[in-house]
Amino acid sequence: MNQSLAPTGLDVERIRADFPILSRTVGEHPLVYLDSANTSQKPRQVADAISEHYLQHNANVARAMHMLGGEATEAFESARARVAAFIGAAQPEEVVFTKNASEALNLAANTLGAGLGPGDEVLVSVMEHHSNIVPWQMVCERTGATLRWFDITDEGRLDLEGAERDGLVNERTKVVSLTWISNVLGTVNPIATIAEQAHAVGATVVVDGSQGVPQRATDVTALGCDLLVFTGHKICGPTGVGVLWGRMELLESLPPFLGGGEMIEVVRMTGSTYAPPPHRFEAGTPPIAQAVGLAAAIDYVDAIGMERIAAHEHHITELVLKRLQAIDGLRILGPTEAVERGGAVSFALDGVHPHDIMQMLDSRGVAIRGGQHCARPLHDRLGIQSSVRASGYLYTTPEEVEALGAALEWTKDFFGSRLSGADGSSIRRRRQQRLNKKGQS
């Protein structure tokens, strides 16, 4: 039996060999990378694909009719087809490339917003990333539509009973835009159920899949959404490329988001007509090499198996939750059991600011995230200024989970000893002042 196999059947050591960065050290400590909800690390196969494209096939797409232009166009459109197959799209033309998930959500908000007006309602949730709140706020301010939102329960799940009681989904609802998996709470939302309710009143359903698509097999039909967005850099791909998927009949009904080259059909000084999807939404030079890298990343995770990756993520999350709950004074945000839960585990430690925790752990080689994780309304709802987040991925080991727990206990003991001395009251005052002054992140 291969001793490197995880209980889920994943050969984690073999996988880690594809990620040279994971062999780095921080001083005398091995790097423990637990910030994958922020951005995943990249296997050499992805870096090689991008390098090979730039060194052998670099040209612009669509415009250039020479050999290199043809090769670049073929690579770009092949990447589109690869993404479409990965998420279960009906056809490649339903996939639009953007520079990230935030741009894709802005595209969704601004194009759908063209049909909104006073009396209409847009529904989000309090657990959303800022990228799925701010664009809708801007559109509502511009159109006179009203923004409403799902609250959460004490466990950190959508308050569906409260939403039903308050009639949150109603005949005025035109758009429902929700995260599939919370980047703070790890909560997996019942998208298909909510989509059914939204469609019953004629609303369009947008899903932020930034945390979901990298973690589990994705089928846009099963999700029941009309538009889905995700980003390449969280699924072992490069930065600079995101995806908007949409049902073709919906995409065909939406206006362009940005104007420029390649999104047009005919341009005259008196007016222009626009290309069909997806090119209608891809003004200017697109992220060509980045799309090639994303296709390579999808090939990589697909070869491992998304079901195996999801099982490994679940196993690691179980270990993290168990280890953190053994630390006195530590509060986990969101579900405390790995049931309908993703891999992001956020928490607060009594008396210690998240930024201090982040720096203390970094000194021991443990890379985590401290701040508001682009989710200030959620932190306000939870009654805390910010939090710490640990998030693993397909390359995370149980030993790294233990390193996280040991580093947190060391941090807790360090600050506890500083706060219990003769001058503890003055230290506590100074630390409270620092807590009050710490900015957002």
N, C-alpha and C positions, 0 to 999 in steps of 0.2 A: 504493500500500500504506500502511495506517495505521501510522505509525512508533511509535505507543504500544503496539502489540500485542506481547505477550510471545511467545517461541517456542512456547508452548502455545496461542496463539490468544486469550489473555485480554487484554482492553483494560484494563490495570491503571490507567492514568491516568484513564480514565473512571470506574472503580470508586472510585479514591481521592477523586474529586470528591464522592462520596456520603458521605464520612467527614470532616466539618469538622475534627475533632480532629487529623487527620494534617497539617494545615497549620500547626499550632502550632510554636513554636520554644522551645528551652531556651537562654536567653541569646542568643548569636549563632548557635547551631547549630540546624538544622532537626531536628524531632523524628523519631527513627528508632525506631519502636515494634516491638520484637522480644520481646514478652511475651504473645503470643496464646494460648499453651498455658495461661496463667494465666487470662486473660479476653480475648476478642476485642473490638475496637472495634465501634461500632454505626453503621450508616448512618442518614441522616436519615429514610429511609422507615420505619424501626422506631420512632424517636422520634415521628414524626408520627402513626403508628397508635395509639401509647399515648396521646398527647396528645388525639387526636380521640375516643378512647373515653372518657377522663375528662371531656372538655368537652361531649360530646354524648350519651353513652349510659350514664353511670355509675349503677349500681344493683347490689344484690346479686342473685345468681342463684338460681333455683329457688323461693325463698320468695316473691318479689315478683310479684304478678299484674298490676301496672300496666304501661303501655307501656314504660317504661325498664327494668323488670325483665325483660320479655320480650326486649327488645333485647340486654341484657347476657347473658341466658341463651343466646340464639341465638349471640352472638359467642363465648362461652366454649365451647359445644359444637361450633361450627364450627372453633374452634382445635383441639379434640380430634380432629376428623375430619381436619384438615390434617396434624397430626402423624402420625396413623395411616397416611395415604396416603404420607407421606414416607419412613417406615421399612418399608413393606410389610406392615403389620398386616392381619389378616383382617377386622377390624371396629373402629370407633372405640372401642367399649366395652372394648377391650383396653388402652387408654391411660389411665394414672392420672397426674394432675398432683400434683407435690410441690413443695416450695420449692427443692430443689436435688438434685443427684445423691447427696449424702451422705444426705439423708433417704430417698431412694429405696432406697439400699443398706441403710439401717437397717430400712426397711419389709420388704425381702426377707429380711434376716437374722432379724428377730423373728417374722415370720409362718412362714417355713420352719422356724425354730427350735422352733416349737410341736410339731413332729413328731420332734425329735431326743432322744436319750437316751444313756446310757453305752454304749460300744461303737460308736457311730456316729462317722463321720469327716467333717470338712469340709475341703476342699482349696482352697487359694489359692496364690499365688506370692510369692516374695521381692521381686518388682518392683512389688507393688501399692501404690497410694495408701493412706494411713492409713484412708481411708473404706471401703476394702475389706479391711481387716485388723481394725481395732478392733471393729466390730459383731460380727464372727464370733468374736473372742476373748471378748467379753461373753456371747454366746449359748452358747458352749462351756463357759464357767465356770458358767453357770446350769444347763445341762442335763446336764453330765457328758460331753458329746461331746468328741472329740479334734480339734484343729486341726493339719493337716499342710500342707506347701507344696512347690511346685516350686522347685528351685534354678535358677541360670542358668549358662550356659557363659561362657568367657572373652570371647566375642564379645558377650555380653549378650543371648543368646536363651534361651528356656526349655530346660532340660536334659531333653529328652524321653527320651533314652537312659537317663539316670540314673533318671528317674521309672519307666521300664519295668523297669529292673533292680531297683529297690526296691519294685516293686508298689504304686506310689503310688495308682493307681486300682484299687480292689478292691471286693469285695462289701460292705465296711463303709462305702464312700464314699456319702454321702447328698446332698452338695451340692458342686459345683465352681464356684467364683466367681473369675473372671479378668478382667483388663483386656484390652481388645481391642488398644489401642496404649499402650505405656508412656509416662507423662508425663515420665519422666527419660531413658530410653534410646532412646525413639522406636521400639522394637521392635514389629513387628506380629505378634501371636501367632496361631497356627493354630487359631482357635476351632472351626471346623467339625470338624476332625480330633479335637480333644480332646472336643468335645461327643458325637461318635459313640462314643468310648470310654466316656464317662461314662454315656450312655444305655444302653449295653450292660450296665451293672451296676445300672441303675435309679436313677441319680443325677439330680438337678435341676441345670441349668446356668444360672448367672447371669453376665452379662457387663456390665462397666463400660465403656460406650461413650463416656465423656466426651471422649476424644481422637479416637475413631474417627468418630463420627457427624458432627462438623463438617468432617472432612477428606475423606470419601469417600462414595459412594453406599451406602446401607444397606438391606439386605433381611434382616429378622429370620429368615425361613425359610431363606435361604442360610447365615446364620451358624450356624443349628442350635441356638440357645439357647432356654431356656424363659422367662427374664426378661432384659430389657435395660434399663439405666438410662443417661441422659445429662442434661446440664444446658443451659439456654437461653443462658447468658451466654458460652459458648465458640463459639456458632454465630451470632454477630451479634445475638443476642437479649438481652433484659434479664436482670438478676439477679433472684432471687426466684422462679424457676420451674424445676422439673426434671421429668423424665418417668420413669415406670416403665412399661414395656410387659411384658405377660405373656400367655401362651397362655390363652384364656378358661377352658378346663377346669381349668387350674391355679389361676387367680385365684379361681374359684368354690369351690375346695377350701380356700382359705386363710382364716384368721380375720382380723378387723380388727386394725389396728395402733394406731390412736388412736380414742378414743371422743368423741362429741359430736354436734352437729347435722348433719343431712343424710346421715350414714352409717347411719342407723337405718331400720328398717321400722316397728316398734311398740315403744314404751317403756312399761313398767309398773314399779311399785316392786318387783315380784317378779322382774323380769328383762326383757330386751330381745331383739328379733330385728333382723337387720341387712339393709341394702339389698344388692342384687346389685352386682357390680363394674360400673363403676369406683367408684361412689359409696361403697361400703363402705370404701374406703381414703382418702376425701377429707373428713375430719371438719372442720366449721367452714367459715368463709368461705374459699374457695380463692383462688389467685393469678389473679384474673380479668383485670385489665389486663395482667399479665405474660404470661398465655397468649395474649392478643391480640397482644402484641408478639412472642412466639415464632412465632406463625403468620405474622406479617409478615416476620420474619427468614427463615423457611423459604421463603416466596414469593420473597424476595430472592435467596437462594443458588440456589434451583431455577431461577430465570430465567437466571442466569449459567450454570448447569449444574454438577452435582457432579463429573462426569467432568473438566471443564475445571479446576475448583478443585483436584481431586486431582492433575492433571497439573502445575498451577502449583506446588502445594506440593512435589511431587517435584522439580521443576526448582530451586526455591529451596533445598531441602534439599541437593541436589547441590552447589550453589554454596557454601553454608555449610560443608559438610564439606571441600570442596577448599580453601577459604580458611583455615579453621582449621588444617588439617594442614600448612599452609605456615609456621606459627608455631612456632619452637623452644620446647620445654618445655611445650607444650600437649598435654594428654591428653584425647581424646574418650571419653566413656563410651558404651558400646553400639556397634552396628554402625557402621563407618567408611565404608561405601558405602551409597548410597540404594537398597538392595534390601530389600523387605519392611520398610520403615522409614517412620515418620511424621515430622512436621516438628519435633519437639522435639529439640534438639541440646544435650546437657549436656557440660560439660568442666571440667577443672581446669588451672590455670596454676601451674607450679612456683614456690613461695616467696611466692605472693600469695593472701591469703584471698579467697574469693568475695565477701564483703561489701565489701571494698576495691575489687575489680574492678567491682562493681555501681555503687559511688559514683563511681569514676573515669570509667566510661563514661557515667554520667548527666550528668557535668559537660560532656560533649561531645554531649549530646542523645540518646545511645543507651540505650534502656530495655530492660534485660534482668532476669533474676531470679537472685538469689544466695541459696543456703540449701540446705535438704534437700528442698524441693518436696513436703512431706508424704509423704516416702518414706525415713524414717530406716533401716528394716531393709535397704533396698537399698544405701544408702550404707555401712552397716556391712559388708555383704557385699562391697562394692567396696574396703573398707579406707580410706575417706576420710571426713572429718567432714562435708563439704558440697561443693557444686559450683555452677557457673554454668550457666544455661540460656538459650539463644536460641531463639526460636520465631516463625516467620513465619506468614502466612496469605494469603488471596487478594489483599490489598492491598500485599504486600511486593515491593520492587523489587531488582534486582541491585545498584543503587547503594547501597542500604541494607546489603546484605551486605558490600560493600566498606567502608562506613563502620564496620561492626562490626569487620572485620579491622584497619583502620587504628587504631581506638581501642584495640584489644587490644594491638597492637604498641607504641603510645604508652605504655600502662599498663605493659607489660613493661619497656620501656626506663626508665621513671620509677622503678620499684621496683628494677630492676637497678642503676641508678646509685647509689641510696641504700644498697644492700647491698654495694657494692664499694669504698667509701671506707675511710679510715683507721679510722673507728669502726664499720666494718661488723659486727664480731663482736658488739658491744653492741646494735646495731640488730637483728641477727638474733635475739639472745636476747629482746629486748623483743617482737619480732614473734612469736616462738614462744610467748611467754606469752600474747599476745593470741589466737593461734590456739587455745590450750588453753582460754581463757576464753570465747571466742565462744559464744553460746548457739545453740539450734536456731531454725530458721525454716522 
